[in-house]
Amino acid sequence: MRWIHRDSMITCDHDGRVENQPSQRWVTVTAVPVLVDDDPEGRKIIACPNYGPTIKPCAKTLTVRVGYSDWLRVDGHKVVLSHLEGFTDGTPPGMVHHTVRDPRQQFVGADR
Protein backbone atom coordinates (compact mmCIF):
# COMPACT_ATOMS: atom_id res chain seq x y z
CA MET A 1 0.00 0.00 0.00
CA ARG A 2 1.18 3.51 -0.80
CA TRP A 3 0.89 6.69 1.24
CA ILE A 4 -1.76 9.00 -0.21
CA HIS A 5 -1.01 12.68 -0.77
CA ARG A 6 -2.74 15.80 -2.08
CA ASP A 7 -2.19 14.86 -5.74
CA SER A 8 -3.39 11.24 -5.43
CA MET A 9 -6.45 10.45 -7.52
CA ILE A 10 -9.43 9.49 -5.38
CA THR A 11 -12.70 8.94 -7.24
CA CYS A 12 -16.29 7.90 -6.62
CA ASP A 13 -17.58 4.69 -8.22
CA HIS A 14 -18.77 6.77 -11.21
CA ASP A 15 -15.34 8.41 -11.78
CA GLY A 16 -16.12 11.78 -10.18
CA ARG A 17 -12.89 13.21 -8.76
CA VAL A 18 -12.42 14.02 -5.07
CA GLU A 19 -10.78 17.37 -4.22
CA ASN A 20 -8.03 16.44 -1.74
CA GLN A 21 -7.19 18.97 0.98
CA PRO A 22 -4.36 18.03 3.36
CA SER A 23 -4.72 19.28 6.93
CA GLN A 24 -0.95 19.19 7.51
CA ARG A 25 1.93 20.46 5.40
CA TRP A 26 5.16 19.35 7.08
CA VAL A 27 5.25 15.64 6.06
CA THR A 28 5.49 15.25 2.29
CA VAL A 29 6.19 12.71 -0.44
CA THR A 30 7.95 14.24 -3.45
CA ALA A 31 7.24 17.67 -1.90
CA VAL A 32 3.47 17.03 -1.79
CA PRO A 33 1.71 16.95 1.63
CA VAL A 34 0.41 13.52 2.71
CA LEU A 35 -3.20 13.05 3.81
CA VAL A 36 -4.00 12.05 7.38
CA ASP A 37 -7.18 10.87 9.12
CA ASP A 38 -10.30 12.86 8.39
CA ASP A 39 -8.69 14.52 5.32
CA PRO A 40 -10.67 12.30 2.86
CA GLU A 41 -13.99 12.92 4.67
CA GLY A 42 -16.42 15.69 3.71
CA ARG A 43 -14.53 16.55 0.52
CA LYS A 44 -16.12 17.86 -2.66
CA ILE A 45 -16.52 15.47 -5.60
CA ILE A 46 -16.26 17.06 -9.03
CA ALA A 47 -17.92 15.90 -12.25
CA CYS A 48 -19.76 12.80 -11.05
CA PRO A 49 -21.67 11.72 -14.18
CA ASN A 50 -24.33 9.81 -12.23
CA TYR A 51 -27.39 12.06 -12.50
CA GLY A 52 -30.99 12.01 -13.63
CA PRO A 53 -34.53 12.89 -12.49
CA THR A 54 -34.41 10.65 -9.39
CA ILE A 55 -30.64 10.19 -9.12
CA LYS A 56 -28.35 12.33 -6.98
CA PRO A 57 -24.77 12.56 -8.24
CA CYS A 58 -21.93 12.19 -5.76
CA ALA A 59 -21.15 15.66 -4.38
CA LYS A 60 -19.07 14.86 -1.30
CA THR A 61 -17.30 12.07 0.52
CA LEU A 62 -18.66 10.63 3.74
CA THR A 63 -17.07 8.48 6.45
CA VAL A 64 -14.00 6.41 5.62
CA ARG A 65 -14.52 2.68 6.28
CA VAL A 66 -10.90 1.53 5.77
CA GLY A 67 -7.68 3.16 4.67
CA TYR A 68 -6.05 4.68 7.73
CA SER A 69 -2.74 3.21 8.91
CA ASP A 70 -2.84 1.26 12.16
CA TRP A 71 0.74 2.29 13.01
CA LEU A 72 1.85 5.38 11.11
CA ARG A 73 0.95 8.80 12.48
CA VAL A 74 1.68 12.43 11.68
CA ASP A 75 1.20 14.65 14.73
CA GLY A 76 -1.09 11.99 16.21
CA HIS A 77 -3.22 11.57 13.05
CA LYS A 78 -3.24 8.28 11.13
CA VAL A 79 -1.68 8.36 7.63
CA VAL A 80 -4.04 7.60 4.71
CA LEU A 81 -3.06 4.55 2.64
CA SER A 82 -4.02 3.38 -0.84
CA HIS A 83 -6.56 0.81 0.38
CA LEU A 84 -8.81 3.79 1.28
CA GLU A 85 -12.53 3.11 0.89
CA GLY A 86 -15.55 5.03 2.14
CA PHE A 87 -19.01 6.16 1.12
CA THR A 88 -20.25 9.16 -0.86
CA ASP A 89 -23.56 11.03 -0.65
CA GLY A 90 -24.65 9.79 -4.11
CA THR A 91 -27.58 7.50 -4.84
CA PRO A 92 -28.35 4.86 -3.90
CA PRO A 93 -27.49 5.89 -0.30
CA GLY A 94 -24.96 3.65 1.43
CA MET A 95 -23.97 1.95 -1.82
CA VAL A 96 -21.61 4.34 -3.63
CA HIS A 97 -17.95 4.39 -2.57
CA HIS A 98 -14.89 6.57 -2.96
CA THR A 99 -11.56 4.80 -3.47
CA VAL A 100 -8.00 5.50 -4.60
CA ARG A 101 -7.68 5.21 -8.36
CA ASP A 102 -4.00 6.17 -8.51
CA PRO A 103 -1.71 7.04 -5.56
CA ARG A 104 0.44 9.11 -7.94
CA GLN A 105 3.60 8.19 -6.08
CA GLN A 106 5.60 4.95 -5.94
CA PHE A 107 8.20 5.92 -3.33
CA VAL A 108 6.62 5.49 0.11
CA GLY A 109 4.61 2.47 1.14
CA ALA A 110 3.46 0.68 4.28
CA ASP A 111 1.89 -2.62 5.27
CA ARG A 112 -0.80 -0.89 7.37
C-alpha positions as CSV (number, residue, x, y, z in Angstrom):
1,M,0.0,0.0,0.0
2,R,1.2,3.5,-0.8
3,W,0.9,6.7,1.2
4,I,-1.8,9.0,-0.2
5,H,-1.0,12.7,-0.8
6,R,-2.7,15.8,-2.1
7,D,-2.2,14.9,-5.7
8,S,-3.4,11.2,-5.4
9,M,-6.4,10.5,-7.5
10,I,-9.4,9.5,-5.4
11,T,-12.7,8.9,-7.2
12,C,-16.3,7.9,-6.6
13,D,-17.6,4.7,-8.2
14,H,-18.8,6.8,-11.2
15,D,-15.3,8.4,-11.8
16,G,-16.1,11.8,-10.2
17,R,-12.9,13.2,-8.8
18,V,-12.4,14.0,-5.1
19,E,-10.8,17.4,-4.2
20,N,-8.0,16.4,-1.7
21,Q,-7.2,19.0,1.0
22,P,-4.4,18.0,3.4
23,S,-4.7,19.3,6.9
24,Q,-1.0,19.2,7.5
25,R,1.9,20.5,5.4
26,W,5.2,19.4,7.1
27,V,5.3,15.6,6.1
28,T,5.5,15.3,2.3
29,V,6.2,12.7,-0.4
30,T,8.0,14.2,-3.4
31,A,7.2,17.7,-1.9
32,V,3.5,17.0,-1.8
33,P,1.7,16.9,1.6
34,V,0.4,13.5,2.7
35,L,-3.2,13.0,3.8
36,V,-4.0,12.1,7.4
37,D,-7.2,10.9,9.1
38,D,-10.3,12.9,8.4
39,D,-8.7,14.5,5.3
40,P,-10.7,12.3,2.9
41,E,-14.0,12.9,4.7
42,G,-16.4,15.7,3.7
43,R,-14.5,16.6,0.5
44,K,-16.1,17.9,-2.7
45,I,-16.5,15.5,-5.6
46,I,-16.3,17.1,-9.0
47,A,-17.9,15.9,-12.2
48,C,-19.8,12.8,-11.1
49,P,-21.7,11.7,-14.2
50,N,-24.3,9.8,-12.2
51,Y,-27.4,12.1,-12.5
52,G,-31.0,12.0,-13.6
53,P,-34.5,12.9,-12.5
54,T,-34.4,10.6,-9.4
55,I,-30.6,10.2,-9.1
56,K,-28.4,12.3,-7.0
57,P,-24.8,12.6,-8.2
58,C,-21.9,12.2,-5.8
59,A,-21.2,15.7,-4.4
60,K,-19.1,14.9,-1.3
61,T,-17.3,12.1,0.5
62,L,-18.7,10.6,3.7
63,T,-17.1,8.5,6.5
64,V,-14.0,6.4,5.6
65,R,-14.5,2.7,6.3
66,V,-10.9,1.5,5.8
67,G,-7.7,3.2,4.7
68,Y,-6.1,4.7,7.7
69,S,-2.7,3.2,8.9
70,D,-2.8,1.3,12.2
71,W,0.7,2.3,13.0
72,L,1.9,5.4,11.1
73,R,1.0,8.8,12.5
74,V,1.7,12.4,11.7
75,D,1.2,14.7,14.7
76,G,-1.1,12.0,16.2
77,H,-3.2,11.6,13.0
78,K,-3.2,8.3,11.1
79,V,-1.7,8.4,7.6
80,V,-4.0,7.6,4.7
81,L,-3.1,4.6,2.6
82,S,-4.0,3.4,-0.8
83,H,-6.6,0.8,0.4
84,L,-8.8,3.8,1.3
85,E,-12.5,3.1,0.9
86,G,-15.5,5.0,2.1
87,F,-19.0,6.2,1.1
88,T,-20.3,9.2,-0.9
89,D,-23.6,11.0,-0.6
90,G,-24.6,9.8,-4.1
91,T,-27.6,7.5,-4.8
92,P,-28.4,4.9,-3.9
93,P,-27.5,5.9,-0.3
94,G,-25.0,3.7,1.4
95,M,-24.0,1.9,-1.8
96,V,-21.6,4.3,-3.6
97,H,-17.9,4.4,-2.6
98,H,-14.9,6.6,-3.0
99,T,-11.6,4.8,-3.5
100,V,-8.0,5.5,-4.6
101,R,-7.7,5.2,-8.4
102,D,-4.0,6.2,-8.5
103,P,-1.7,7.0,-5.6
104,R,0.4,9.1,-7.9
105,Q,3.6,8.2,-6.1
106,Q,5.6,4.9,-5.9
107,F,8.2,5.9,-3.3
108,V,6.6,5.5,0.1
109,G,4.6,2.5,1.1
110,A,3.5,0.7,4.3
111,D,1.9,-2.6,5.3
112,R,-0.8,-0.9,7.4
